[in-house]
Protein backbone atom coordinates (compact mmCIF):
# COMPACT_ATOMS: atom_id res chain seq x y z
CA UNK A 1 0.00 0.00 0.00
CA UNK A 2 2.89 2.34 0.56
CA UNK A 3 3.85 2.02 -3.09
CA UNK A 4 0.37 3.13 -4.08
CA UNK A 5 0.61 5.99 -1.59
CA UNK A 6 3.89 7.11 -3.15
CA UNK A 7 2.28 7.02 -6.57
CA UNK A 8 -0.59 9.14 -5.26
CA UNK A 9 1.88 11.73 -3.96
CA UNK A 10 3.70 11.69 -7.31
CA UNK A 11 0.39 12.19 -9.12
CA UNK A 12 -0.43 15.10 -6.80
CA UNK A 13 2.93 16.68 -7.61
CA UNK A 14 2.36 16.26 -11.33
CA UNK A 15 -1.10 17.79 -11.12
CA UNK A 16 0.21 20.64 -8.95
CA UNK A 17 2.97 21.41 -11.44
CA UNK A 18 0.52 21.31 -14.34
CA UNK A 19 -2.02 23.40 -12.43
CA UNK A 20 0.54 26.10 -11.85
CA UNK A 21 0.94 26.44 -15.63
CA UNK A 22 -2.82 26.73 -16.20
CA UNK A 23 -4.86 29.87 -15.89
CA UNK A 24 -5.59 29.17 -12.21
CA UNK A 25 -8.74 27.11 -12.50
CA UNK A 26 -9.87 25.75 -9.11
CA UNK A 27 -10.40 22.11 -10.15
CA UNK A 28 -6.71 21.15 -10.56
CA UNK A 29 -6.13 22.11 -6.94
CA UNK A 30 -9.03 19.89 -5.94
CA UNK A 31 -7.28 17.04 -7.76
CA UNK A 32 -4.12 17.73 -5.77
CA UNK A 33 -6.08 17.67 -2.52
CA UNK A 34 -7.76 14.43 -3.56
CA UNK A 35 -4.51 12.67 -4.41
CA UNK A 36 -2.87 13.79 -1.16
CA UNK A 37 -5.89 12.65 0.84
CA UNK A 38 -5.73 9.29 -0.92
CA UNK A 39 -2.04 8.97 -0.06
CA UNK A 40 -2.66 9.80 3.59
CA UNK A 41 -5.51 7.29 3.79
CA UNK A 42 -3.37 4.56 2.24
CA UNK A 43 -0.52 5.16 4.70
CA UNK A 44 -2.91 5.04 7.66
CA UNK A 45 -4.44 1.84 6.32
CA UNK A 46 -1.00 0.27 5.85
CA UNK A 47 -0.04 1.22 9.42
CA UNK A 48 -3.26 -0.28 10.78
CA UNK A 49 -2.71 -3.48 8.80
CA UNK A 50 0.88 -3.72 10.07
CA UNK A 51 -0.28 -3.24 13.67
CA UNK A 52 -2.76 -6.10 13.32
CA UNK A 53 -0.18 -8.26 11.59
CA UNK A 54 -1.89 -8.68 8.24
N, C-alpha and C positions, 0 to 999 in steps of 0.2 A: 504493500500500500504506500510505502514511502516513495517508491519510484513514481507512482501515479501522482503523488503529492508534488514531487519535484517537477513533473511535467506540467502540472497545473500552474505552478509558480512561473515556469518558463513561458507558458501560454499567456499568463497575465503580463509578464514583461514585454512580450511581443505585442500584445494588444495595446499596452501603455505607450510603447514607442511609436506604434502606428497612429494611435489616437493623438499624440502630440503633433503629428504632421498634418492631421485633418483640420478642419475649420471649427474645432472645438464643439462638436456635437456631444450631447450628454450621454448617449448610449454606449460609446466605447468605454467610458469610465465605469458604467454599470457592468460591462463585461469584465473589466479588471477586478472589480469588487467581487463579482461572482466566482471568478477563477481563484482568487485568494481565499474566499470563504470555503470553496471546495477543498483547497489544499489544507486549510486549517482543520476542517472536518475529517479529512483522511488521516492526518497525523494523530488527532485525538482518538480515532477509531483504531489505528495501529497500536497506540499506547495501551488502550483498553484491552485489545486482544492479547498483547504481550503480557499484561498483568494477569490475565486469566490463564494464560499458557496455551493459547490456541495456535 
